[in-house]
């Protein structure tokens, strides 16, 4: 939920919204986090992260038999790696210039880690900075250039970011 401030909050299960034939049951082990309630839990939220709270449910005696899911697990579409679009075909079509091609402006990742792709002229060496610090070379995934050696793309993955505003900068060196 957007706009929730960091700190301790109570997440409560709306028992009225449970599907017919389901009811809340005891947790495997009750802790102080449950505050003596099966339908509420304390959570300590931190800025910039996604949090999940689990509640244990069981079928009641009058519950209808479980239906088979409509889709098999192999039918579920997984999100693509955005860096895959910056391949040989992309660099052959791209115009020369220096720019971040990933992440897009005002991008908000689901986790505190990003992928980076920079388009540049391969005659230069790049130095990518995040909040004024050089991005760790261990995050470098690789680079691709066109046949004419006028455009190249370099990629980094798993670059950890701060919880607040982050600034990416690229410097070129001969």
C-alpha positions, 0 to 999 in steps of 0.5 A: 500500500502506497503512503504507509510510513515505516514503523510498527503496524498491525495487519489484520485479516478480514475474516468476513472476506474469507471464501465459503468453506474456509476459516482461520486456524491456529498458527504453527507457533504463536509468538508475541508478533501475533499479540494473542490473535490468530487474525492479526500480526504486528509487522515492522515496515521499512521504507522501499521494501515489499512485505508479506504477512501469512495467515493459516487457513483450513477448510471447514467440514462443509467446504466444497472440494478444492477445484483444480487451477485453470492454469498449470504452473508452466502457463504462468508468464514470468516477467522478462529481464529488461536487459534482454532487449538491449542485444545485437539487434538493438545496437545495430539499429541504435543511433550513437550517443551516451545515455542510460537506456535502463532503468527508465526515468522515475523507475521504481523497482520492486526490490532494492536492486536494479539492472543498468544498461548504458548506450555509448560509443565503444571508443570510450571506457565507462565509469557508472556511478550510483550516488557518487560511488562507482558501481561494483565491477562484480555487477558487470554483466557484459557489453555488446557493440554493433559491427561498425563499432559506433554503438555499444551497450554495457549492462550491470545487474543486481546493483543495490540501491538506497531506500530513498532517491538514487542518482545514476551518473555515467562518465566516459574516459578515453 
